[in-house]
Amino acid sequence: MNAYYLNRTGSIPMVLQRRRAMSSQVRSQVNSFVESKYGIEDFTALVHSYLPAKAQQAIAEGQSVGLLARQVPGICAEDMGMYLLSKKLGLFPLALSFTRDTFVGVNHDKRHRVTIPWVKWSSKGNPVTTYEDVSEDGLAAVERMRLDAIRVKGGGFLPEYHERLRHQVFNGSYAMGDVSRLHGELLARATRSKPVETYRVINGKDQLVKGLFTTDEARNLTVRPTSHWYYPLYLSWFACGSMVLLDTYENPDGGVPEAKRLFEQTMDELAEAYSWMPLVIQTAPLCLDMMFCNRALLETPDAAEILARRVKLWHVTTYDASRYFADEAVTFRGS
């Protein structure tokens, strides 16, 4: 098994219980590392303060949070699969967006939040897939735009469009928040290792530029740090057992091969810095069919809870379980 991931379904509750039992010690080491590297004080408390209230409550009650981090969460097969995986592992399901990020078409996750692959089932039981570009100006026009600035047909912006879909399917049972302001606050508070390059909007497009920035610019999300800068902070969220990341970087079709290298380098750095490996539960790669959006989920009241009652966790690995749950979301045809 890849040493960077938790993958055995039967051992995960015990691993999380042990880590939470040592959470005070782990938090202290993480906070010391972040303060030493970035000059940011009381890091873990700051991160938790930016989580949705329901997630904070779950952590306070001793439950671990299962986090799916996507720039714009939606209702695709992966979103539903991670919801089901969290429920079956006894985790509090949480999806966090990063809407201040930049749209790049080569990233197939971002691309399919704009050009949505809808699946509908014919009367003969065959799947029919159609692609809908929901952007107001077309896919080519939104390249290098901030995600939260992409307008959609019918009015409004891309993140709100997907949030409406999520509310229709999950009806509030899948907590959601946006970490854009947390990343801005961390950037504003950093007194060491400040990035020499940040993204700024120039002529409507996010561009990487060198130069200084103010704390107000960081907090107002005028600038955005690169992933190389914030990844040690991001993965440090998952060290003390209060949160566990649901993801895999073993994805050759993802369009961002450098992401795996950055992930592994950062995990190694953190394990050496504070002696604890961040907790990452391995999931199936985000391939095309994991991004299919099943219209039956929108057409069936309480679809998420129907699926949660119907599926069982009988798999040995989280990889296989997440793949199975995503398949069930795609093939769902109603009650």
N, C-alpha and C positions, 0 to 999 in steps of 0.2 A: 504494500500500500504506500502511496505517496505520503512522505513524512509531514507534508504541510497541511494535511486534511484529517478531520474526523470522518470516518466512513462507515463504521459498524453501528447499525441501528441499536443493537442490544447494549452497547457499552456507553452510548452517549449520555443517558441520564446519570450514570455513575461518574463519568468524567466531569460533567457540569456540577454535580453535587460536591465533588472534591475541590474543584476550583472555587466555587462559592464559599466553601468552608475556609479557604485561605484568602478570601477576597481582600481583607484589610491589608495583609502583607503585600499582595500583588498590586493593589492600588497605590500603596506607598512607593513601591519600586517604579511603577509606571509614571507616577507624578514626578518623582525625582528625575527620571530620564527626560521627560518632556520639559521640565523646568531647566535642566542642564543644557539641552539641545536647542530649545526654542525660547526660553525665558518666560514661559507661560505657567502660571501658578494654579494649583488645585485643578488640574486638567480634567480628571474623571468627573468631578462634581459639575464642572462647567458643561461637559458633554451631556450628562444626564439632564441638566436643566433645560436643554433644548429639545428633548424628546417630547412627543405627545403625552398629555397627562395620563392617559390610560397605560402607556408603557412605563412611565415613572411609577405608577401605582403597582403594576405587576412586579417590577424590580423590588420595590419596597416590601412586597409580600413574599419575596424569596423565589419568584419565578424568573427563569431565564427568557430573554427575548430572542426570537428567531427573526433575523433581519434580512430582508431582500433589499439591496441597494441598487436602484436603477435611476437613471436621470429623469425618466418620466414613467413611473409605474402605470400599468393599465389593467386589462382583463385578459391578456393573452394566456396561452397554455402554461407558460412558466409562472406567471403571477398566480394563477389558480393552483398550480402544482406546489408552489412554495407555501401558500396558505394551508393546503392540506397536509404537507409535510410537517409544518410547525404544529398544527393541531394534533397530529398523530404522535409526535415526539414529546408532547406536553409543553411545548414552547408557546409563549405569547407571540402571535404573528404580527409583524410590523413591516411596513414598506416605507422606505425613505427615498424621496426624490432629491435631485440636485439640478433644479431648473435653471440655475445661473450658468450651467455648462453650455458648451457650444455645439451646434448641430454640424456633423460631418457625415456625408452620405456613405463613406466607406465603412463606417461603423453600422453593421446591419441592425443592431438593436435600435439605435436612434432613427435609422432610415424607416424601420417598420412601425415606429410610433407616429410617423407622418404618413407613410403609405401603408395602410393597414391591410394585412392579409385576412380577410373575412372568410370563414367557413360556414356554409349552410348545407343542410342535408336534404336531398331530393326525396320525392315520394317513394322512390325505389331503394332508398337507404344509401345512396352514393354521396360522397362529399363533393361539394362544388366550391372552389376557391376563387374569390375575386379580390382585386386590389383596389383600395380607395385612397386617393391622395386627399387628405382632409385639409391641407394647407390652402390658404386663400390665393396665394400667388404661384403655387406650383413648386415641386421639389427642388428644381435647379435654383430658384430664387432664394431659398432659405439657407443655402450653404454658408457656413461660418456665422450664422446668426445665433444670438442667444436663444436658448430654447424657450425661455419665458417671454420672448418677443415675437414668436412665430404666430401669426394670426391664422385662424381656421375659418372655413366656410360657415356662414351663418352667424359669425360674430364671436368675439372672445379670442382666447389664446390657447395654445396646445396643451399646457398642463391642466387647465380647467376643463378642457374637453375630455381628457382621460379621467379626470377626477369624477366627472359626472357619470361616466360609464362604470367606474368602480363603485360609486354609491348605488347605482341601479342593481349591480350584481351582489355586492357584499353587504349593502345596507348598514354600513358602520361597523361590521364585525371584523374587518381587516384594517387596523389602525394605520394611519398614514401621516407623514410629516415631510417637511422640506428642510434639508440641512444646509441650504445655501447661506443662510445668515450665520449658522454656526461656523462654517468655513471662513466667512468674512470676519467674524469675531476673533477666531484663532489667528488669522492673519493680522488683525489690528493689534492684538495683544503681544505678538511675537517681538521680542527685543533682541533675539539672537537668530542666526541662520536665516535672515530675511531673504526672500527670493530676489534674484537680480533681474528676473524677467516675470512679467505678469501679462495676463490678457486684458486688453481694453477694447471697447467698441470704437472703431474708426470707420466713418462713412457707413454705419449700419452693420458692420461685420466685426466679429471678435478677432483681434490680431495680437500676436505675441510681441511685446515690446520691452526694451530695457529701460530702466529708470526708476526713480524713487516714487513712492506713493504715500499718501497720508492715512492716518487711522480712520478718518471720516470716509475716505474713498474705499477703504477695505470694508467698513461696516455698511456702507451704502451699496456695496457690490458693484462699484464702478470698475474695480479691478478684480481679477480672479487668479489665484496661484495655479501653477502647473501641478499635475499629479505627482511628479517627483518630489515636490516640496511637501504636500500634505499627506502622502501615503503613510509615512511613519506615524503621523497623528491618527489617521483614519483607522489603520489596523490595530492601533493601541486601544481602541474602543472595546476590543474583543478579548482582552487579556484576563479580566478578573471574574468572568463567568456570568456577569449580569446580562451580557449580550453575546450572541454567537452569530457569525456571518454565514449566510446560505449562498454559496457561490462555487464556481470552478474557474480556473484560469487555463485549464487543459482544453482549449477551444481553438483548433487550427482554422476554423471558418469565421472567426470573430472579426477579422479585419483589423485587429490591433495586436499584432504578435508581440510588441514590446510590453504589453500589459503583463504577460506571464513572467518575463524577466524582472520587471519592477516588483511584482508581487513576491517572487521568491527571494530577491535581494533584500527586500524590506523585512520579510519574515525572518530571514537569517540575522539581519541587523538587530531586530527587536529581541530575538531569543538570546543573542549575545549581550545586549544592553541590560535587560532586566530578568534574564533567566527563565522567562515564561514565553511559550509560543502562543500567539493569538489563536483563538478557537474558530476554525473555519470548517463548516460541514460541507462536504463535497456534494455537488449536485450535477445533474446531467448538463452537458454543454448547451448553450443557447443557440441551437441550430434553427433552421427555418421553421420547421413544424412546431417548435417550442414557442414561436411567435404568432402562431395562428390564433385568431380571435373567433370563438364559436358564437354565432348569433343566437343559438338556443339558450345560452346563459342569460342573454338580455331578455329573452321572451318568456323565461320561466321564473315565476316568483320564488324567492328563497333558493335559487339554484346552488349557491355556494354551500348552504347547509344540507341540501339534498345530497350533494356529492360527498360532504363530510360524513354523513351517516352511511353512505353506500360503500365507500372504499375502505379497505383494511390494510394495515401495515404488516405485511407478512414477509417483506424482503429483508435479506441479510445486510445489504448495503444501502446507504442513503442515495447513492448514485442511481441504483435500480428503482428505489422507491420514488424518487423525484421524477424519473422518466415515466413510470407507471401512472403517477398522479396527473402528470401533464397529458398523457395519452387519454386518460379518462375525461379530462376537461375538453379535449378536442372532439371526442366521440360522443359526448353527452348530447342527448336528443330530447331532454325534458323529463318530466316525472312520469 
